[in-house]
Amino acid sequence: MNRFKKILAVLLYAIPVVFFIVCYFLIITSGEDIFQGANSQVDILGDTADAFSHSVRLADMFAWSVINFFDYNYSFGPDTIFRLLDVLMALSLFFMATYIVLRRRPKLTLPDAAVFSSIFLAFFLTSNGRTMYTGFSAIHNYVFIGVFSLLFGIFYLKDLWGQKLPRSPWFTLFMLVLGFLFGFASNITALAFLAALVVYGIYRYFRLRKGFWKVLKKFVFSWRFAGVIGILIAEFLMYIVGSGTGDYDIDPGYKTVFDYVPLAEIFEDFGRSLGRMLWHNVYNFGRFFAPFLVMSIFAAIYAVFSRIKPNFKNLKSSRNFLVASLAFIILHVLAMSQIIYPTRAMLPAYIFGVAIFVYIIKQLFFAKASERLEKHLTVYSTILLGLSLFVLIVRSYFAISYYSRITPILEEIRTTESDTYCVSLDDATSRRLPYIYLAQEDFLVDWAMPQTIYGKTIYYCDD
């Protein structure tokens, strides 16, 4: 049985690795990737400046400056390094989320592998996963944001857990730089962190009263405040030097598809705007927490049939950690009040939310080891393995089928002597599952047509 558990643990860790290799090496560059400069002249400084003017954030600057290295379909070249980097960044997100649940580095054991796999499936059995594989524009933007969000936040979580951290000036400087990178990476996530910090401070004030000012002084004269200063420097650069909200105010797509309410419109017609934002919050919160509701139902069913009572006492010692975490998650959703949020914008909050949810379930049901729970864990891990294989097989099928369909078309475009080439809409359309998706974005997009590939003008044959 021990050997079986070891093999099971290895497979639960290995399948996500294979999944991301399939995603990032068999993907055809999306229409947005091509529009942003895939397989074109490398101009890192120029693309970085253009991205800053377009959307301000560091994530877009990274995405625009590296996409030039990518060919339309994978062939061994410079983009191999970036594709491998993408795989590492994606896996690091789930590694850090697992770290948050365990409060230590994951080990090659079945309980740890089950946590890792649970977080993986909570992403890719929902629509939230599509951000991480549909196209390089989304991958390079939001996986980038997610990595810096968790990397920065983990230090503050370790502090809440009571774990010791370095007190040297070098670590303080490190947190200042990391805070700047975190703040500069995204328009929203760092602001949600600052707001959550204020809410948590108010909570601590009412908990401590007189002792609060001593805690506040400790906070200000430490690495903790250095991280905040880093964020504030980034926000100054983004909102004072740059345009702050980036292309939200100028792109009509956000208004028509996501019902974006610009700040100026709120002041002009506050009543109507307030009504729209209230509806946004009803929709956004429902959409965000729906997967957690479904997972809670499964947890309740498990508790009933296994006759295991959840031990809520195990959560008392984590009160501060849970209050701070929930404050950040709720405020991150509230920060999207002006818009019906696109899934990609909530990636940092969702993966963190999944980690918190798994931590709570673990504390309620699996805090104490027993022979009975060991058997349950083996059965649960076997189910996780089956679901992970399903995700991998379906994603591989869609990736291979689209790759084999589009690669000959790209070769015809490359070799044709004509300056123009037409592609049927049906050929260009990627097949997908409803809700879960597991496909990639189309390699041509309506809003960018006609597109240029290999120096040829490409349009739909149906036009």
Beta strands, then each sheet from edge to edge (+ up, - down):
strand 1: 420-423
strand 2: 451-453
strand 3: 456-460
sheet 1: 1+ 3+ 2-
end
